[in-house]
Amino acid sequence: MATDYDAPRKTEDDSESIEALKERVPDKSAGSIDSEDSDNPSSFDLPGADLSDMELDVVVLPPQADEFTCMSCFLVKHRSQVHHEDGGGFICRECAA
């Protein structure tokens, strides 16, 4: 079916007044403002903030039997990603491309 792009898009039945649209949208100034974001439960830190008193707990796993470290990008990859073995180690498919 062909579409006539020059034809008017709205009919009298489809049109709504600005006031009717404003009534449907909730007022942003009304209601309480949640001071704590659910995505970021801690306070927002600006770049360059002093984080020297913070501790970071990280579990480091030893290399698995089916993994290798690419000698070009130094990422740990699965053995299926080996492109070739260089003199000192393995090179992944992405670095060989």
DRENGUSE-614487 format. One record per residue: x, y, z of N, C-alpha, C in turn; residue in one letter. Coordinates in steps of 0.05 Angstrom, whole numbers, plus 32768, in hexadecimal, padded with zeros to 4 digits. Layout:
N
XYZXYZXYZa/...
***
This chain:
97
80117FE88000800080008000801280198000m/800C802B7FEE801C80447FEC801380588002a/80278067800B8021807B8020802480978014t/801080A78019801080C38010801C80D48026d/803580DC8023804380EB8038803A81088039y/802C811280258022812D8025800781308032d/7FFA811A80387FE0811B80457FE381248062a/7FCF8131806D7FD0813980897FD28120809Bp/7FE2812180AF7FE6810A80C07FD1810780D6r/7FC6811C80DF7FB2811B80F47F97812380EAk/7F83811780F57F68811F80F07F5E812D8109t/7F46813881077F3B8146811F7F3781338136e/7F32811981307F2E810681467F4880FF8154d/7F5E810081467F7880F981517F85810F8161d/7F7D8128815C7F8B813E81687F8381418185s/7F96814881967F91814D81B27F9C816981B9e/7F90817681CC7F99819081D37FB2818E81E4s/7FC181A381E57FD981A481F67FD281A08213i/7FBC81AB821C7FB381A882387FAD818B823Ee/7FA1817C822C7F9B816082317FB581508233a/7FC9815682227FE2814882237FF1814F823El/7FF0816882477FFD816F82607FF081618277k/7FD7815C82767FC9814E828C7FD28131828Fe/7FD9812582787FE1810982787FFE81058283r/800F8119827F802B81178287802C812082A4v/8039811082B6803B811882D2804E813082D5p/8048814082E88057815882ED8072815082FAd/8088815982EE80A2815182F980A8815E8313k/809D8176831880A381848330809381798348s/807D816C8342806C81618357807881468360a/8072813F8378807C8125838280978128838Fg/809F8113839C80B9811483AA80CF810D8396s/80E68118839B80FE8112838B810F80FE839Bi/811580E8838F812480D3839C814280DC839Cd/814D80E083B3816980EA83B4817D80D583AFs/817580BB83B2818880A583AD818080968394e/819280948382818C80868368818E8068836Dd/817C80598362817C803C83668193802F8356s/819C803C834081B28031833181CD8036833Ed/81CF804C834E81E78054835B81E180588378n/81E18043838881D9804783A481EC805883B4p/8205805983AD8218806A83BB8218808583AFs/8225809883BC822580B383B1823580B48397s/823080C88387823D80CC836E825880D98372f/826D80CC8369828880D6836C829180E38351d/829B80FB835382A58108833B82C080FD8333l/82C780FF831A82E280F5831182F88105831Fp/830D80F78327832281038336831E81048354g/830880F8835D830380F8837A831880E68388a/831E80EC83A1833180DC83B0832480C383BAd/832C80AC83AF8321809283B78336808183C5l/834B808E83D18360807F83DD8357807083F6s/8341807884038338806A841A832580538414d/831F804F83FA830C803A83F2831C802083EEm/830F800A83F6831A7FEF83F1830A7FE183DBe/83187FD283CB830B7FC483B583117FA683B9l/82FC7F9683BB82FE7F7983BD82FA7F6C83A2d/830F7F608398830E7F53837E83187F368381v/83097F24837583127F08837483207F03835Av/83397EFC835B83497EF78343834B7ED88340v/83417ECF832983427EB28323835C7EAC8314l/83687E958319837F7E8D830983777E8682EDp/838A7E8682DB83837E7E82BF83777E6382BDp/83617E6082AE83547E4782AB83617E378295q/835C7E1D829483697E0B828083617E128264a/83497E1E826083407E24824483437E42823Dd/83557E50824B835A7E6C824683777E71823Fe/837C7E88823283977E91822C83977EAF822Df/83AE7EBB823083B27ED8823083BE7EE08216t/83B17EF1820783BB7EFB81EE83D47F0C81F3c/83E97F0781E484027F1681E784017F3181D9m/83EC7F3781CB83EA7F5181BE83D87F6481CEs/83C07F5B81D683AD7F6C81E483AD7F668202c/83B97F50820B83BB7F47822683A07F428233f/838C7F3A822383727F32822E83727F148231l/83637F0B824583607EEE824883497EE58237v/834E7ED28226833A7EC8821283387EAA8214k/83227EA08209831E7E83820783307E7781F2h/83377E5E81F5834A7E5181E2833F7E5181C5r/83247E5281C283197E5281A783207E6C8199s/832A7E8181A783317E9A819A834E7E9C8192q/835D7E86819583797E87818D837B7E88816Fv/838B7E9B8164838F7E9C814883A97E8D8141h/83BE7E94814E83D87E86814A83E97E8A8163h/83FE7E7A816584107E7C817B84297E8B8171e/842E7EA1817F84467EB18179845D7EA58189d/84757EAE8185848C7EA3819384897EA381B1g/847D7EB881BD847B7EBA81D984607EB281E4g/844C7EAE81D484317EA781DE841D7EA781C7g/84047EA981D083EE7EA781BD83E47EC381B4f/83D97EC5819C83CD7EDD819183B07ED7818Bi/839E7EE8819483817EE4819083797EEB8173c/83617EE2816B83577EE7815083537F05814Br/834A7F14815F83457F31815B835F7F408155e/83747F398164838E7F478160839B7F3E8145c/83967F26813D83A27F1C812483947F28810Ba/837C7F31810F836C7F3C80F883777F5780EFa/
***
